[in-house]
Amino acid sequence: MFDNQIDYFAVQWLTTKRSGTDDENGAVLARVHALAQRGFPICVALFERAYVELLSEEAIEPFREKLAVDAAPAVHSLTVEEYRSIPAAVIAKRYMRERAPGGFRDQVDSLIKRGLV
């Protein structure tokens, strides 16, 4: 879980805040690991803290920009067949949790509106 959290927030930080060379990014990641081991919560702000600490120590150069990311990924539309293959308990749970626009809840609502399920 610890590494999964770090990986998740590393991607968030690199794509929304800033990115450097592989060595610089590695230095930030190593500092994040050290801070997390000391009990700091793992989040985007921890990456920013690690970056600022390394900058103040002159261990890295200032990063110029965030990591370039292609356009938003295509959203997969839920089909009737997929809907019917999902257990009811899973549908209920996902319907309550996945409320983002265009997400699972909207897709289920669209199937219902069209009278397909």
PAMI-283647 format. One record per residue: z, y, x of N, C-alpha, C in turn. Coordinates in pm, whole numbers, padded with zeros to 5 digits, always signed. Layout:
% residues N
ZYXZYXZYX ...
% end
This chain:
% residues 117
+00000-00120+00083+00000+00000+00000+00000+00125+00086 +00078+00124+00193+00091+00238+00283-00046+00278+00338 -00121+00181+00392-00253+00211+00448-00352+00252+00340 -00342+00192+00222-00431+00229+00112-00410+00374+00072 -00285+00418+00069-00255+00557+00035-00313+00650+00142 -00293+00615+00267-00344+00699+00376-00496+00705+00369 -00561+00592+00348-00707+00590+00337-00754+00678+00221 -00689+00665+00107-00727+00743-00010-00717+00893+00018 -00602+00936+00071-00583+01078+00094-00664+01128+00214 -00696+01040+00308-00783+01080+00419-00920+01120+00365 -00974+01040+00276-01104+01072+00216-01095+01203+00138 -00988+01221+00062-00970+01344-00014-00967+01465+00078 -00892+01454+00186-00877+01565+00279-01009+01595+00351 -01074+01490+00399-01199+01509+00474-01310+01567+00388 -01312+01534+00261-01421+01580+00174-01390+01709+00100 -01263+01749+00093-01232+01872+00021-01179+01983+00110 -01127+01948+00227-01066+02050+00313-01145+02071+00441 -01141+01973+00531-01206+01993+00662-01227+01861+00734 -01317+01865+00831-01346+01746+00909-01388+01788+01049 -01346+01711+01149-01383+01740+01286-01461+01624+01345 -01454+01612+01477-01520+01500+01543-01441+01373+01513 -01499+01259+01547-01428+01133+01525-01295+01131+01600 -01294+01182+01724-01170+01185+01803-01067+01277+01739 -01111+01393+01692-01018+01487+01629-00964+01431+01497 -01053+01372+01419-01008+01310+01294-00910+01198+01322 -00935+01123+01430-00845+01015+01471-00708+01068+01511 -00707+01183+01579-00579+01245+01619-00500+01287+01496 -00568+01345+01398-00502+01385+01274-00447+01261+01203 -00527+01157+01196-00483+01034+01129-00361+00974+01199 -00362+00974+01332-00248+00921+01407-00122+01004+01378 -00138+01136+01370-00023+01222+01340+00026+01197+01197 -00066+01176+01104-00027+01146+00966+00055+01017+00963 +00010+00915+01035+00086+00790+01041+00226+00815+01095 +00237+00894+01200+00368+00923+01259+00457+00998+01160 +00401+01095+01091+00480+01171+00993+00522+01082+00875 +00431+00996+00830+00463+00905+00720+00575+00809+00760 +00572+00765+00884+00678+00675+00933+00813+00746+00932 +00812+00879+00946+00936+00957+00945+00980+00991+00803 +00903+00944+00702+00944+00962+00564+00873+01070+00486 +00777+01137+00547+00703+01240+00473+00614+01172+00369 +00603+01229+00249+00517+01168+00147+00371+01178+00186 +00297+01075+00156+00154+01071+00191+00076+01144+00083 +00007+01250+00125-00072+01331+00033-00169+01415+00116 -00256+01488+00051-00353+01573+00121-00279+01675+00209 -00169+01728+00158-00094+01828+00234-00040+01772+00365 -00013+01643+00371+00035+01583+00496-00075+01587+00601 -00198+01564+00560-00311+01575+00653-00326+01718+00703 -00309+01813+00612-00318+01954+00651-00206+01990+00749 -00086+01939+00724+00026+01962+00815-00004+01905+00953 -00052+01781+00956-00086+01718+01084-00191+01799+01158 -00292+01847+01086-00398+01929+01144-00340+02056+01205 -00257+02127+01130-00199+02253+01177-00108+02229+01297 -00030+02122+01295+00055+02090+01410-00028+02067+01535 -00135+01989+01521-00221+01961+01637-00292+02087+01686 -00330+02173+01593-00390+02301+01632-00290+02385+01712 -00168+02394+01663-00067+02477+01731-00032+02420+01868 -00046+02291+01886-00023+02226+02015-00148+02232+02104 -00254+02289+02050-00385+02297+02117-00438+02159+02157 -00405+02060+02075-00451+01924+02099-00591+01902+02042 -00630+01988+01947-00763+01980+01887-00818+02120+01870 -00949+02129+01852-01016+02255+01823-01016+02275+01671 -01025+02399+01625-01035+02421+01479-01157+02350+01421 -01138+02286+01308-01248+02221+01239-01329+02329+01169 -01458+02308+01158-01543+02410+01101-01566+02395+00951 -01578+02275+00902-01608+02257+00759-01568+02118+00712 -01571+02101+00582-01540+01971+00525-01657+01875+00548 -01628+01748+00535-01729+01645+00550-01831+01657+00438 -01958+01657+00472-02062+01667+00370-02065+01540+00287 -02073+01559+00158-02077+01446+00066-02199+01464-00023 -02270+01357-00049-02386+01364-00138-02341+01407-00277 -02437+01433-00360-02408+01472-00498-02317+01369-00564 -02257+01409-00672-02165+01321-00744-02231+01187-00775 -02154+01080-00764-02212+00949-00792-02254+00936-00938 -02353+00855-00960-02401+00833-01096-02291+00763-01177 -02276+00804-01299-02176+00744-01386-02238+00623-01455 -02170+00513-01450-02216+00391-01515-02180+00399-01662 -02275+00372-01749-02249+00371-01892-02207+00231-01936 -02102+00228-02014-02050+00103-02066-02145+00048-02172 -02183-00077-02157-02271-00139-02256-02188-00217-02357 -02249-00250-02469-02182-00329-02572-02139-00463-02515 -02227-00526-02436-02197-00657-02378-02076-00648-02284 -02072-00542-02202-01957-00526-02112-01829-00503-02192 -01839-00418-02294-01723-00390-02378-01668-00518-02438 -01757-00601-02492-01713-00725-02557-01659-00828-02459 -01693-00814-02332-01645-00911-02233-01507-00874-02177 -01460-00755-02209-01330-00708-02158-01221-00747-02257 -01112-00809-02210-01002-00845-02300-00946-00721-02370 -00904-00738-02494-00854-00627-02575-00739-00552-02508 -00650-00624-02443-00536-00560-02376-00584-00468-02263 -00687-00511-02193-00743-00430-02083-00812-00307-02140 -00885-00326-02249-00951-00211-02314-00848-00108-02356 -00741-00153-02418-00636-00061-02465-00574+00015-02348 -00544-00056-02241-00482+00007-02124-00577+00109-02060 -00702+00067-02040-00800+00158-01978-00828+00277-02068 -00833+00256-02197-00860+00364-02292-00751+00471-02283 -00627+00429-02267-00516+00523-02258-00510+00592-02121 -00551+00525-02015-00538+00579-01879-00659+00658-01832 -00779+00612-01863-00901+00669-01806-00960+00773-01901 -00903+00893-01896-00940+00998-01990-01034+01103-01932 -01078+01086-01810-01166+01185-01747-01295+01199-01827 -01351+01321-01830-01479+01339-01902-01584+01241-01852 -01648+01172-01946-01750+01074-01910-01692+00941-01868 -01559+00930-01869-01492+00808-01826-01489+00701-01933 -01406+00603-01911-01401+00486-01999-01373+00526-02143 -01276+00614-02163-01241+00654-02300-01361+00716-02371 -01430+00808-02307-01547+00872-02368-01658+00770-02396 -01673+00673-02305-01777+00573-02325-01745+00482-02443 -01619+00444-02457-01578+00363-02572-01597+00443-02701 -01555+00569-02700-01572+00655-02817-01720+00665-02856 -01806+00673-02756-01951+00682-02783-02002+00554-02849 -01956+00439-02801-01997+00311-02862-01950+00304-03008 -01826+00350-03030-01772+00347-03167-01848+00443-03258 -01874+00563-03211-01948+00663-03291-02086+00613-03332 -02148+00541-03240-02282+00489-03268-02279+00360-03348 -02159+00313-03383-02144+00194-03465-02181+00066-03393 -02170+00067-03260-02208-00051-03183-02092-00148-03160 -01971-00099-03177-01852-00187-03165-01756-00155-03277 
% end
